[in-house]
Amino acid sequence: MKAAILGFGTVGSGVWKVLHENKDRVEKAVGEPVMVTRVLDLRDFPGHPVEPSLVKSFEEIEDDPQIDIVIECMGGIHPSYEYVSSALEKGKAVVTSNKELVASCGAKLMEIAYQHQTDFLFEASVGGGIPILNTLRLGLVQEKIDSIEGILNGTTNYILTRMEKEGLPYEQILKDAQALGYAERNPEADVMGYDACRKIAILASMISGKTVRYEDIPTEGITEVSLQDIEEARKDGKRIRLVAKAALTEDGVTASVRPERIREDHPLAGVQGVFNAVLIHGNMVGDIMLEGQGAGKEATASAVVSDVIYALKQRRNGLYEPVCWTEQICPVNA
Ligand code: HSE
């Protein structure tokens, strides 16, 4: 089967790496080999094995009937939305790591995919390498999920935990997070809480079945958290973490993103570095916690490739997923 990657940055090149290094596993899981035949990027990569596959225009991908799946790793809404919707309309499956796109246009894109009997999947948009969406979509599909609470941004958790241990101000540690490929292109999205807000909007939409608009979620980042705040919390037996929450109510959801002082024995207090964690409460199963690397090239790419395998298996079997949530707006209560 043939795949195209849109964007050869941190995530796109990670997807290339996972598909090549774990080629045999991928082939076994899908039932046939998967080849990346086209990669869209405006840059050149002289000497890199990707070179012969590079293309400069999306038309070369959408007009190629041999491409079964498009892997969107560009980020942002435009032109990602146009490329993804066009690929779906041509019957190709699409996988993305783009939380901005999913939080803003997820319902619409799932509907287009459904109408064209294909899949639009986005595991890597929340929690990096943690299989959170697939857990909700497959393992917990039978559950009514009442609430989800978690640490959903790797950069800010990396910053807060290093501030805790090393007593350095956040601006200094942010530079390391950028060098390690954790932070967004504009790191304001991380430190202001916007990235975690989009991720909790996606999770809240999953559990409510309707669109939870990220603009409706009260959001506060870590820019006001000082070393003194961290020290005072420590003296009280607490730690500061950027916590994102959503819970079902009778007529909608409650949701928020803000730095919280949490007791040292709380499961989220032990989450260190770039790790994310999610506590899920289901009405039958009770509490579940998932923890893992929330950002970074390989972890995020691994989640993308899990969707690639799933979508290609579905395609081989003539199957496609129902939409996870509709375009109907879900009220957000404070
Ligand atoms: N900047 C994001 C984070 C990347 O730090 O969590 C993964 O979505």
Residues whose N, C-alpha, C, O or C-beta is under 5 A from the ligand:
A	BS01	HSE	L152 N153 G154 T155 Y182 A183 E184 D190 G294 A295
